[in-house]
């Protein structure tokens, strides 16, 4: 039953991960605002400059450039899972992640947000 999971969709101004709970035998959703995607993208771009490998824990807890806006950890992980699923990030085992095309990352994130299917 759980063969088409996870799925990533857009619901209004939110990125939504639709997953399958084995225990509950039902779908579940995790959401992150698209503005969080943009904020986290900037931090990831800086950490992954020149193809450097970085760990997500280096981003946490995430506080935006204004020093006040925060993104909950689970939303950061949701965003990273989406980017990994669509090839914007590459995982290197426990070492961390890298950006396959660092120079195009910001543009690719923007295009990916625009291409999300509204569910």
N, C-alpha and C positions, 0 to 999 in steps of 0.2 A: 504493500500500500504506500510506503514512504519513498517511492522511486523518483518522484518529481520535486524533491526538496533538497536543500532550501531553494526558494524562489525569492527574487527581489523585485519589488514593485514600487510604484509611486502612488501614494494616496494623498492627493492634494499637494501640500508642501512638505510631505514626509516621505522618507525612504522607509520601506517596510520589508522586513525579512519574514517570509512565511515559512515556518518549519513544521516538522512532524514530531509530536511527542509520543515516544514508544510506550511510556507508562500510561498516559491518558488516552492513547490511541485516537488522537485528535490533532488538528492543526493548532498552531499558536502563532502569534505575531509579536515581533519586536519592532519598535519604531524609533526613528531619529529624524529630527527636522533637517531639511535640505541645507539650511544655513549652518548646521553643525558639520555637514559634509564638507562645505567650503572652508570652514575654520580649521577642521582637522587636516584637510588637504594641504593647507599652508604649512602646518607644523610638520607633516610627513615629508613634504617637499624639502624643507630645510634639513631634516634629519637624514634624508636619503640622497642628498646632493652628490653628484658624480657617481651614482650607483652604490654608495655606501650601504652596508647592511646595518639595520637598526632594529631594536626591539620595541614592541608596543609599550612595554612598561616604561620606556624612556619618555613617553608622551603623557603618562598618567601621574597624578590627576591632571586632566586637561583644563587649563585656564586660558581663555582667549587673550588676544593682544591688548584688550582694554583692561586686563587684570581682574575683571569682575565676572565675565561670562564664562560659565563652566559647561562642559559636556560630560554627562555621566559616563563612567568607565564602560558600561554595557553598550552604550551608543558608539563609543570609539571602536569596540570590538566588532559591532555590527557593520560599521562602515568599512573596516579593514576586511572583514569576511566578504563583503560585496566586491571590493576592489580586487581581492584575490580571485574571486569567482569569474570576474570579467577580464582578468589579465593585467590590471593596472599595477598590481603588486605581485611579487614572486616570493614565496616562502622558502627559506633555507634551513629546514629542520628547526632545531631549537636555537640556532644562531640568530634568527630573526627574519626580516623582510628586506627586500630591495625594490627599487623602482626600475623596471626594465628600460623605460624611456624617460629619464629624469627631465630632459628639456621640454618634453611635451606633456608632462604630468598634469599641470593646472588646466591646460586646454582639454586634455582627455577626460579629466574629471567633469568639467563643464559639459562636454558632449555626452558623457555617460548619464549625467543627471537629466539632460534634455531627452535622451533616448529611452529612459525608463518608461515602461508600460504602465499607464494609470489603471490600477486594479479596482 
